[in-house]
């Protein structure tokens, strides 16, 4: 059932501006995933690299601060110069992380100051349809509300969120 919760979270992020980059699991959750994949693929040789390949994400197993999906987002998006949404977000995030000047480069070549937000979304807390009480953004009136947890949500059309806490800020180089 851990895999199902991960799949549900990943599918809820599709089409948005947040990109999942890593799954951090406890040894117990990792063992559950190995058991689920072994049963599905009828194989006993499931390794951490096969789990990472299956999820198409980096997988880390550790004791503390676990069972989280690590999600990254570049802000502002869209580009303030040409107003186009950033494309190839994984590459843009990697380029931003390697650049010490904190500049985002859009596909049209514009460079502008930005920041990388990193969120940890719990895999253990699932979102049920009955808990999705906000359907319309209180800021812009859009119906593009993205749920990240039972009470964590954001609007894909503007900067409104339900008080999401940025848990990690990269150090300035």
FENHU-V519095 format. One record per run of one state. SS is the DSSP state (H for helix, E for strand, C for the rest). FROM is the first residue (numbers start at 1). TO is the last residue. If there is no record, write none. Layout:
ss:SS from:FROM to:TO
ss:SS from:FROM to:TO
//
This chain:
ss:C from:1 to:1
ss:H from:2 to:13
ss:C from:14 to:17
ss:E from:18 to:25
ss:C from:26 to:26
ss:H from:27 to:41
ss:C from:42 to:47
ss:H from:48 to:55
ss:C from:56 to:57
ss:E from:58 to:61
ss:C from:62 to:67
ss:E from:68 to:75
ss:C from:76 to:88
ss:H from:89 to:98
ss:C from:99 to:102
ss:E from:103 to:105
ss:C from:106 to:110
ss:E from:111 to:113
ss:C from:114 to:114
ss:E from:115 to:122
ss:C from:123 to:128
ss:H from:129 to:131
ss:C from:132 to:144
ss:E from:145 to:147
ss:C from:148 to:152
ss:E from:153 to:155
ss:C from:156 to:160
ss:E from:161 to:161
ss:C from:162 to:167
ss:E from:168 to:168
ss:C from:169 to:173
//
